[in-house]
Amino acid sequence: MTSELSPIDQAKFIAAKRAADMVEDGMRVGLGTGSTAAWFVRCLGELVRSGDLEIHGVPTSQRTAALARDVGIPLMSLDEARWLDLTVDGADEFDRDLNLIKGGGGALLQEKIVATASDRVVIIADKAKEVETLGAFPLPLEVIPFGWQTTQALVEETLVAMNVMGRKATLRMNGDAAWVTDEGNHILDLHLHRIGNARQLALVLNQIPGVVENGLFIDICDTVIVGFGDGKVEVRDIDQGTIETGHIEFEESENLFRDLGE
């Protein structure tokens, strides 16, 4: 129930609820990964189960696919969809230009592929994810397992010439073992603290042998929806240069507010 939600979770739900209002009948919708995106999947599932909406979802991870099936959203692969009307996802950080750091949930590769195959990308977040400069959140880098330590050394060496404050790269762990993505890869988290030129860094990192993709999403996001714990919501559109404000009332729903398991 909403009375049991923390202010942060309330803010995530508000943003997700507003994003669900953007989905129209017949759309093919990319479904992001992570705690905020999970709220959107649940909101969308309620609309589908009630008969108010007929859509197909394209999940960005096995976890999201399982949740979407659980709440009744029909799914298809990206190859089947070919192109999407809308993708809704969360972010670990976003700046005033709506550039992002993503990949805290370990699904950055599929998230970026799905986002770039969409007419519109909407990011939902709470206010705490907004930053002046990207980099406080560790930047995820998906790398192949073969020679990952060599890749790590090359990355750290490359960072010396980049406009960043830190250069340490650590292997993401899952207990005592290395984290494994849905594609069977590992993730290096880059502790940069501040990224002076995100566009340049994204291009340079992807040139390093062994690197599959980085978590910098540059010029991909069209709209950010920022939720607040008191029900306030802001919709920031980068193309139109507008900020729309509103308020969403909390609605009690046993199906929506049961434990997300995250």
C-alpha positions in Angstrom: 0.0 0.0 0.0 1.1 3.6 -0.6 1.2 4.3 3.1 4.0 1.7 3.4 6.1 3.2 0.6 9.2 5.3 1.3 9.2 8.9 -0.1 11.7 7.7 -2.8 9.4 4.8 -3.8 6.4 7.1 -3.9 8.4 9.4 -6.2 9.3 6.5 -8.5 5.7 5.4 -8.6 4.5 9.0 -9.5 6.9 9.2 -12.4 6.0 5.7 -13.6 2.3 6.5 -13.4 2.7 9.6 -15.5 4.7 7.7 -18.1 2.0 5.0 -18.3 -0.4 7.8 -19.4 1.8 8.3 -22.5 1.2 4.8 -23.8 -1.5 4.4 -26.4 -3.3 1.5 -27.9 -1.4 -0.6 -30.4 2.0 0.7 -29.3 5.2 -1.4 -29.2 6.8 -0.3 -25.9 10.3 -0.9 -24.7 10.4 -1.9 -21.0 13.4 -0.8 -19.0 15.2 -2.6 -16.2 15.6 -1.6 -12.5 13.5 -0.5 -9.6 12.0 2.6 -11.2 11.2 0.8 -14.5 9.6 -2.0 -12.5 7.0 0.5 -11.2 6.2 1.4 -14.8 5.8 -2.2 -15.8 3.4 -2.7 -13.0 1.4 0.4 -13.9 1.2 -0.7 -17.5 0.2 -4.2 -16.4 -2.8 -2.8 -14.5 -4.0 -1.0 -17.6 -3.6 -4.1 -19.8 -5.4 -6.4 -17.3 -8.3 -3.9 -17.0 -8.8 -3.9 -20.7 -8.0 -0.2 -21.1 -4.9 -0.8 -23.2 -3.7 -3.3 -25.8 0.1 -3.1 -26.4 3.2 -5.3 -26.8 6.2 -4.9 -24.7 9.9 -5.5 -25.6 11.8 -6.2 -22.3 15.5 -5.1 -21.8 16.4 -8.0 -19.5 15.3 -11.4 -18.3 14.2 -9.8 -15.0 11.9 -7.3 -16.8 10.5 -10.0 -19.0 9.6 -12.2 -16.0 7.9 -9.2 -14.3 6.0 -8.2 -17.5 4.7 -11.7 -17.9 3.6 -11.8 -14.2 1.5 -8.6 -14.6 0.0 -9.7 -17.9 1.8 -7.7 -20.6 2.1 -9.5 -23.9 5.8 -9.6 -25.0 7.7 -9.8 -28.3 11.3 -9.7 -29.2 13.0 -6.6 -30.7 13.6 -8.6 -33.9 9.8 -9.2 -34.1 9.0 -5.6 -33.3 11.8 -4.2 -35.5 11.0 -0.6 -34.3 9.3 0.7 -31.2 6.9 3.6 -30.6 8.2 4.3 -27.1 10.7 3.1 -24.5 10.4 3.9 -20.8 13.3 3.3 -18.5 15.0 4.6 -15.4 18.4 6.2 -15.0 21.2 6.3 -12.4 21.9 9.9 -13.2 20.7 12.6 -15.6 21.9 16.1 -16.3 20.2 19.2 -17.6 20.7 18.1 -21.3 19.0 14.8 -20.5 22.2 12.8 -20.9 22.3 9.8 -18.7 24.3 7.2 -16.8 22.6 3.8 -16.9 23.5 0.3 -16.1 23.3 0.1 -12.4 21.0 -2.8 -12.9 23.4 -4.5 -15.2 21.3 -4.3 -18.4 22.9 -1.4 -20.1 23.6 -3.2 -23.4 20.0 -4.3 -24.1 18.7 -1.0 -22.7 20.8 1.0 -25.2 19.9 -1.2 -28.1 16.1 -0.9 -27.3 16.3 2.8 -26.6 18.0 3.6 -29.9 15.4 1.5 -31.8 12.5 3.8 -30.5 10.8 6.8 -31.8 10.7 8.3 -28.3 12.6 7.5 -25.1 11.2 8.6 -21.8 13.2 8.3 -18.6 11.5 8.2 -15.2 13.3 9.1 -12.1 13.1 10.7 -8.7 14.7 14.1 -8.1 17.8 12.6 -6.4 18.9 11.3 -9.8 19.4 14.8 -11.2 23.0 16.1 -11.3 24.9 19.1 -12.5 27.6 16.9 -14.0 27.6 13.2 -14.7 30.0 10.9 -12.9 29.2 10.7 -9.2 27.5 7.3 -9.9 30.1 4.8 -11.1 29.9 4.4 -14.9 29.2 0.8 -15.9 31.2 -0.7 -18.7 30.2 -4.1 -20.2 33.2 -6.2 -21.2 33.7 -9.7 -22.5 35.0 -12.2 -19.9 38.1 -13.1 -22.0 41.0 -11.0 -20.9 38.9 -8.7 -18.7 41.9 -7.8 -16.5 43.8 -6.6 -19.6 40.7 -4.6 -20.7 40.5 -3.1 -17.2 44.2 -2.0 -17.4 43.6 -0.5 -20.9 40.6 1.4 -19.6 42.5 2.8 -16.6 45.3 3.8 -18.9 42.9 5.5 -21.3 41.3 7.4 -18.5 44.5 9.2 -17.8 44.0 11.4 -20.9 40.2 11.9 -20.2 38.6 14.8 -18.4 37.6 12.9 -15.3 38.5 13.1 -11.6 39.0 9.4 -10.9 40.4 6.5 -12.9 39.7 3.4 -10.8 37.8 0.5 -12.5 36.4 -2.4 -10.4 34.9 -5.7 -11.4 31.2 -5.8 -10.4 30.6 -8.8 -8.2 27.6 -11.0 -7.4 28.5 -12.4 -4.1 31.8 -14.3 -4.5 31.6 -14.4 -8.3 31.8 -11.9 -11.1 28.5 -10.4 -12.2 27.3 -12.0 -15.4 25.0 -10.0 -17.7 22.2 -11.6 -19.8 24.7 -11.7 -22.7 27.2 -13.6 -20.5 29.6 -10.6 -20.1 31.1 -8.9 -17.1 30.8 -5.3 -15.9 33.5 -2.9 -14.9 32.4 0.0 -12.8 34.4 3.2 -13.4 34.7 5.4 -10.4 35.2 8.7 -12.2 33.5 11.1 -9.7 33.1 13.8 -12.4 32.9 13.5 -16.2 34.0 16.6 -18.0 33.2 15.5 -21.6 30.7 12.7 -21.6 30.3 12.5 -25.4 34.1 12.2 -25.9 34.4 9.6 -23.1 31.6 7.5 -24.6 33.3 7.4 -28.0 36.8 6.6 -26.6 35.7 3.8 -24.3 33.9 1.9 -27.0 37.2 1.8 -29.0 39.0 -0.3 -26.4 39.3 -4.0 -27.3 37.1 -6.1 -25.0 34.6 -3.3 -24.3 31.1 -4.1 -25.5 29.3 -1.0 -24.5 29.3 1.8 -22.0 26.6 3.2 -19.7 26.7 6.8 -21.1 23.4 7.5 -23.0 24.1 10.6 -25.0 21.4 12.3 -27.1 19.1 9.3 -26.7 16.6 10.6 -24.1 13.7 12.8 -25.3 11.9 13.3 -22.1 12.5 13.0 -18.4 9.7 12.5 -15.9 10.7 13.5 -12.4 8.5 12.2 -9.6 8.3 13.6 -6.0 7.2 12.0 -2.8 4.3 14.4 -2.4 2.7 13.5 -5.7 4.2 16.3 -7.8 5.5 15.4 -11.2 7.6 17.3 -13.8 7.8 16.4 -17.5 10.9 17.8 -19.1 11.0 17.7 -22.9 14.4 18.3 -24.5 13.1 18.8 -28.0 10.4 21.3 -27.1 12.4 22.9 -24.3 9.4 22.7 -22.0 8.8 21.7 -18.4 5.2 20.6 -17.5 4.2 20.3 -13.9 1.3 18.4 -12.4 0.1 16.3 -9.5 -0.9 12.7 -9.3 -3.0 11.3 -6.4 -1.9 8.0 -4.9 -4.3 5.1 -5.5 -4.3 2.0 -3.3 -3.9 -1.2 -5.3 -3.0 -4.5 -3.8 -1.7 -5.8 -7.1 0.4 -2.7 -7.8 1.9 -2.2 -4.4 2.8 -5.7 -3.4 6.5 -6.4 -2.9 8.4 -5.9 -6.1 11.0 -8.5 -5.0 13.9 -6.1 -5.7 
